[in-house]
Amino acid sequence: MSSEAVADIGLIGLAVMGQNLILNMNDHGFKVCAFNRTVAKVDHFLANEAKGTEIVGAHSVEELCRKLKRPRKVMLLVKAGSAVDAFIEQLLPHLEKGDIIIDGGNSHFPDSIRRTKELEAKGLLFVGCGVSGGEEGARYGPSLMPGGSEAAWPHLKPIFQAIAAKADGQPCCDWVGETGAGHYVKMVHNGIEYGDMQMICEAYQLLRDGLGLSHAQIGDIFDAWNKEELNSFLIEITRDIMRFNDTDGKPLVEKIRDTAGQKGTGKWTAISSLDMGVPVTLIGEAVYARCLSSIKDERTRASKVLAGPVGKKFEGNHKQFVTYLGQALYAAKIISYAQGFMLLREAAKEFNWHLNYGGIALMWKGGCIIRSAFLGDIKNAYVSNPNIESLMFDPFFQKALANAQDGWRYVASQSVLLGIPAPAITTALSFYDGYRTEHLPANLLQAQRDYFGAHTYELLDQPGKYIHTNWTGRGGNVSSSTYDA
């Protein structure tokens, strides 16, 4: 080992997440070597945020690798896509067998599958690691979701579990699974985050436009919810946002343009669910709701010409409605997470990953954006039965859905009567009703497909045997074998 090899880990990328993770690692006694493509940033970081710490810098990729103890561990926190591949290419000449490259960005999981295979073929180890918690999480305890080359985990475990958030006394970080599993789990986390945020926004609009409540009153409702089963980071920050007034004393949130941005992870989750044939309907609706919000000018024009319930306000019992709305939010949240875990289960089959679902729930219980008390109940469900078909089969969640369903149905019907869109809350209810229905009308759909395209169908008493009927007397008896609508 070179006398220069002083650092436990190297980190490339000194944007806010990178800087905060380095400072977090330093706090926990690990020596970090920092590098950035714009080298001046390294000197600035060492002279300011990292002043007085054990952190060292490098002015080239070669120097970074020289300063790392073996096996070398290099973490990339750079923009997903070509930048990751470019840095891997720069690192390769300076690494040797058994060294570890970690991608901590929001990479798309197929890229992590590819990178794991390519680097393992060269004798190196690759880890695609989801990182959640924003800048504060990175600094004081994120949720970390590492997957890829499992041989890397013993070398990373002491660092990652030390810097991760803690929940129930356990680190919110454990080995997720093979190849792209870490980034897949992070993608589903972000998709669930889209769903949680959309449901909360729908509750806000129902309280604001349906009940005509002030932002201060809505803030009090979120405060009360945060003390019950809805206790979570997103409910907590929504309470704070409702109570935050601008310098003129008016709620700042009301001045924000209602067009939502997105960076792609929710969309990736929805696309993956379609690819896998898993009905992750709530996340899909949450993505579409953001798309709808973005056509603001078109909506403004439509608001002047399209009819709806005119000036209709809710005329029932306000207190009862707020109770029901809390139940609807909770029930829809259960459905969203059940759908997310259904997708993880299908992906594990598809990619031959060995996922620990209770462990994933624990990883999400602290540090990350969707952290909530509710994730403890999901962990318990998987501890009780690691092979449970769906969270909805768990006795705790069965009872919770049964107890909430009257309020949930009431809120869904009122949103329709008031003309206030609630796509996430209502699609969750439709999915629940579809999931608990033994006989769906897809029998008619199969008959239609066979009528127009000879696509065949199965009979209830003869599953696995495909039949075609000449419905009109004019068609032939030859069935289609290539087209699958």
CORTATA-V622561 format. One record per run of one state. SS is the DSSP state (alpha for helix, beta for strand, coil for the rest). FROM is the first residue (numbers start at 1). LEN is the number of residues. If there is no record, write none. Layout:
# CORTATA-V622561
ss->{SS | SS}
from->{FROM | FROM}
len->{LEN | LEN}
This chain:
# CORTATA-V622561
ss->{coil | beta | coil | beta | coil | alpha | coil | beta | coil | alpha | coil | beta | coil | alpha | coil | beta | coil | beta | coil | alpha | coil | beta | coil | alpha | coil | beta | coil | alpha | coil | beta | coil | alpha | beta | coil | beta | coil | beta | coil | beta | coil | alpha | coil | alpha | coil | beta | alpha | coil | beta | coil | beta | alpha | coil | alpha | coil | alpha | coil | alpha | coil | alpha | coil | alpha | coil | beta | coil | alpha | coil | alpha | coil | alpha | coil | alpha | coil | alpha | coil | beta | coil | beta | coil}
from->{1 | 7 | 8 | 9 | 13 | 16 | 28 | 32 | 36 | 39 | 48 | 56 | 58 | 61 | 67 | 68 | 69 | 73 | 77 | 82 | 93 | 100 | 104 | 109 | 122 | 125 | 133 | 134 | 141 | 142 | 149 | 150 | 164 | 165 | 166 | 168 | 170 | 172 | 173 | 179 | 181 | 211 | 215 | 226 | 232 | 233 | 243 | 245 | 246 | 251 | 252 | 256 | 265 | 277 | 281 | 295 | 296 | 306 | 318 | 352 | 357 | 364 | 372 | 373 | 374 | 385 | 391 | 394 | 395 | 419 | 423 | 436 | 442 | 454 | 457 | 460 | 462 | 468}
len->{6 | 1 | 1 | 4 | 3 | 12 | 4 | 4 | 3 | 9 | 8 | 2 | 3 | 6 | 1 | 1 | 4 | 4 | 5 | 11 | 7 | 4 | 5 | 13 | 3 | 8 | 1 | 7 | 1 | 7 | 1 | 14 | 1 | 1 | 2 | 2 | 2 | 1 | 6 | 2 | 30 | 4 | 11 | 6 | 1 | 10 | 2 | 1 | 5 | 1 | 4 | 9 | 12 | 4 | 14 | 1 | 10 | 12 | 34 | 5 | 7 | 8 | 1 | 1 | 11 | 6 | 3 | 1 | 24 | 4 | 13 | 6 | 12 | 3 | 3 | 2 | 6 | 18}
